[in-house]
Amino acid sequence: MPFILKYKQLNEVREIPDENYTIKDLLDDMELSAQTIVSKQNGELVIEDTVIEEGDEIQLVQIIYGG
């Protein structure tokens, strides 16, 4: 069951490894922190407990801090 992942320059099709694979699981697999990433599922902002479904487009956006 594939989904599309977009992150920085990355734009690839990935397989969903298990039935209840969440945004948090994806961030953990990519060694990214939910505190520094905003997640979108099919263009809508979602929380890290959201389950990734077949055909979803997941976009991860790095939050930039500054001052």
SENU-547082 format. One record per residue: residue number from 0; residue in one letter; z, y, x of N, C-alpha, C in turn. Coordinates in steps of 0.001 Angstrom, whole numbers. Layout:
N
+-----+----+---------+---------+---------+---------+---------+---------+---------+---------+---------+
|   i | aa |    n_zz |    n_yy |    n_xx |   ca_zz |   ca_yy |   ca_xx |    c_zz |    c_yy |    c_xx |
+-----+----+---------+---------+---------+---------+---------+---------+---------+---------+---------+
| NUM |  A |       Z |       Y |       X |       Z |       Y |       X |       Z |       Y |       X |
...
+-----+----+---------+---------+---------+---------+---------+---------+---------+---------+---------+
END
This chain:
67
+-----+----+---------+---------+---------+---------+---------+---------+---------+---------+---------+
|   i | aa |    n_zz |    n_yy |    n_xx |   ca_zz |   ca_yy |   ca_xx |    c_zz |    c_yy |    c_xx |
+-----+----+---------+---------+---------+---------+---------+---------+---------+---------+---------+
|   0 |  M |       0 |   -1169 |     847 |       0 |       0 |       0 |       0 |    1243 |     901 |
|   1 |  P |   -1107 |    1924 |     978 |   -1205 |    3062 |    1890 |    -778 |    4400 |    1275 |
|   2 |  F |    -390 |    5313 |    2155 |    -178 |    6712 |    1780 |    -727 |    7571 |    2912 |
|   3 |  I |    -936 |    8850 |    2633 |   -1456 |    9772 |    3633 |    -303 |   10592 |    4186 |
|   4 |  L |    -225 |   10687 |    5501 |     809 |   11471 |    6169 |     162 |   12634 |    6891 |
|   5 |  K |     672 |   13842 |    6619 |     229 |   15041 |    7326 |    1443 |   15684 |    7968 |
|   6 |  Y |    1363 |   15867 |    9287 |    2451 |   16502 |   10040 |    1850 |   17147 |   11282 |
|   7 |  K |    1973 |   18451 |   11391 |    1378 |   19220 |   12480 |    -107 |   18880 |   12562 |
|   8 |  Q |    -580 |   18324 |   13684 |   -1999 |   17978 |   13845 |   -2305 |   16566 |   13337 |
|   9 |  L |   -1290 |   15841 |   12921 |   -1433 |   14467 |   12465 |   -1934 |   14427 |   11025 |
|  10 |  N |   -2944 |   13617 |   10774 |   -3479 |   13403 |    9424 |   -3956 |   11965 |    9391 |
|  11 |  E |   -3095 |   11050 |    8910 |   -3424 |    9631 |    9000 |   -2986 |    8870 |    7753 |
|  12 |  V |   -3581 |    7713 |    7597 |   -3200 |    6800 |    6524 |   -2210 |    5804 |    7111 |
|  13 |  R |   -1094 |    5632 |    6432 |     -59 |    4684 |    6859 |     226 |    3710 |    5740 |
|  14 |  E |     725 |    2562 |    6116 |    1148 |    1561 |    5148 |    2615 |    1773 |    4788 |
|  15 |  I |    2941 |    1566 |    3527 |    4330 |    1624 |    3078 |    4977 |     291 |    3458 |
|  16 |  P |    5991 |     309 |    4331 |    6561 |    -947 |    4831 |    7376 |   -1756 |    3822 |
|  17 |  D |    7992 |   -1093 |    2846 |    8736 |   -1842 |    1827 |    8754 |   -1075 |     511 |
|  18 |  E |    9229 |   -1733 |    -522 |    9156 |   -1230 |   -1900 |    9875 |      98 |   -2118 |
|  19 |  N |   11008 |     286 |   -1496 |   11804 |    1498 |   -1719 |   11806 |    2399 |    -493 |
|  20 |  Y |   10654 |    2586 |     119 |   10507 |    3413 |    1322 |   10572 |    4879 |     920 |
|  21 |  T |   11540 |    5592 |    1482 |   11789 |    6983 |    1084 |   11325 |    7963 |    2174 |
|  22 |  I |   11350 |    9237 |    1807 |   11071 |   10294 |    2773 |   12051 |   10195 |    3944 |
|  23 |  K |   13321 |    9913 |    3651 |   14332 |    9773 |    4709 |   13963 |    8647 |    5657 |
|  24 |  D |   13496 |    7503 |    5122 |   13067 |    6387 |    5969 |   11920 |    6820 |    6890 |
|  25 |  L |   10969 |    7552 |    6330 |    9835 |    8042 |    7111 |   10311 |    8969 |    8229 |
|  26 |  L |   11200 |    9914 |    7889 |   11733 |   10827 |    8903 |   12480 |   10065 |    9994 |
|  27 |  D |   13257 |    9066 |    9602 |   13975 |    8237 |   10578 |   12989 |    7511 |   11491 |
|  28 |  D |   11938 |    6934 |   10905 |   10924 |    6217 |   11694 |   10233 |    7132 |   12697 |
|  29 |  M |   10066 |    8394 |   12313 |    9394 |    9367 |   13176 |   10375 |   10116 |   14081 |
|  30 |  E |   11669 |    9772 |   13968 |   12734 |   10408 |   14741 |   12760 |   11922 |   14512 |
|  31 |  L |   12650 |   12315 |   13223 |   12702 |   13709 |   12814 |   13964 |   13932 |   11982 |
|  32 |  S |   14488 |   15139 |   12031 |   15690 |   15478 |   11279 |   15327 |   16138 |    9953 |
|  33 |  A |   15974 |   15703 |    8888 |   15761 |   16307 |    7574 |   16231 |   17759 |    7554 |
|  34 |  Q |   17050 |   18146 |    8509 |   17540 |   19525 |    8583 |   16483 |   20481 |    9115 |
|  35 |  T |   15452 |   19957 |    9792 |   14423 |   20819 |   10373 |   13044 |   20594 |    9760 |
|  36 |  I |   12984 |   19775 |    8708 |   11701 |   19434 |    8074 |   11775 |   19696 |    6570 |
|  37 |  V |   10715 |   20299 |    6030 |   10542 |   20409 |    4584 |    9490 |   19367 |    4203 |
|  38 |  S |    9770 |   18592 |    3149 |    8871 |   17518 |    2746 |    8182 |   17838 |    1429 |
|  39 |  K |    6896 |   17517 |    1374 |    6126 |   17669 |     149 |    5475 |   16333 |    -195 |
|  40 |  Q |    5499 |   16011 |   -1476 |    4829 |   14811 |   -1982 |    3792 |   15287 |   -2989 |
|  41 |  N |    2530 |   15079 |   -2665 |    1422 |   15517 |   -3523 |    1523 |   17005 |   -3866 |
|  42 |  G |    1908 |   17813 |   -2854 |    1949 |   19263 |   -3014 |    3235 |   19825 |   -3580 |
|  43 |  E |    4167 |   18968 |   -3990 |    5436 |   19418 |   -4572 |    6580 |   19172 |   -3595 |
|  44 |  L |    7483 |   20142 |   -3459 |    8658 |   19954 |   -2615 |    9513 |   18819 |   -3162 |
|  45 |  V |    9997 |   17960 |   -2256 |   10827 |   16826 |   -2672 |   12031 |   16687 |   -1741 |
|  46 |  I |   13033 |   15963 |   -2216 |   14219 |   15683 |   -1410 |   13992 |   14395 |    -625 |
|  47 |  E |   14854 |   14153 |     359 |   14653 |   13012 |    1250 |   14871 |   11653 |     579 |
|  48 |  D |   15494 |   11613 |    -602 |   15694 |   10350 |   -1316 |   14472 |    9940 |   -2141 |
|  49 |  T |   13427 |   10763 |   -2149 |   12220 |   10479 |   -2929 |   11505 |    9254 |   -2370 |
|  50 |  V |   11125 |    8331 |   -3263 |   10405 |    7122 |   -2869 |    8917 |    7443 |   -2725 |
|  51 |  I |    8324 |    6969 |   -1634 |    6896 |    7154 |   -1382 |    6124 |    6067 |   -2128 |
|  52 |  E |    5131 |    6487 |   -2908 |    4324 |    5568 |   -3716 |    2923 |    5428 |   -3122 |
|  53 |  E |    2240 |    4365 |   -3497 |     872 |    4133 |   -3045 |     -18 |    5321 |   -3424 |
|  54 |  G |    -810 |    5795 |   -2460 |   -1737 |    6883 |   -2719 |   -1139 |    8277 |   -2574 |
|  55 |  D |     172 |    8375 |   -2340 |     808 |    9683 |   -2166 |     293 |   10378 |    -911 |
|  56 |  E |     282 |   11708 |    -978 |      50 |   12513 |     212 |    1375 |   13145 |     578 |
|  57 |  I |    1897 |   12778 |    1736 |    3175 |   13300 |    2218 |    2885 |   14300 |    3323 |
|  58 |  Q |    3365 |   15523 |    3122 |    3210 |   16563 |    4129 |    4584 |   16948 |    4630 |
|  59 |  L |    4745 |   16932 |    5942 |    5998 |   17326 |    6581 |    5760 |   18643 |    7296 |
|  60 |  V |    6617 |   19625 |    7000 |    6456 |   20959 |    7577 |    7692 |   21277 |    8406 |
|  61 |  Q |    7477 |   21600 |    9670 |    8564 |   21960 |   10570 |    9087 |   23336 |   10205 |
|  62 |  I |   10399 |   23452 |   10066 |   11031 |   24750 |    9795 |   11238 |   25449 |   11133 |
|  63 |  I |   10863 |   26696 |   11202 |   11017 |   27468 |   12432 |   12156 |   28463 |   12246 |
|  64 |  Y |   13133 |   28370 |   13135 |   14261 |   29295 |   13111 |   14030 |   30383 |   14139 |
|  65 |  G |   14538 |   31539 |   13874 |   14411 |   32623 |   14848 |   15336 |   33764 |   14495 |
|  66 |  G |   15358 |   34690 |   15377 |   16218 |   35803 |   15073 |   15973 |   36971 |   15986 |
+-----+----+---------+---------+---------+---------+---------+---------+---------+---------+---------+
END
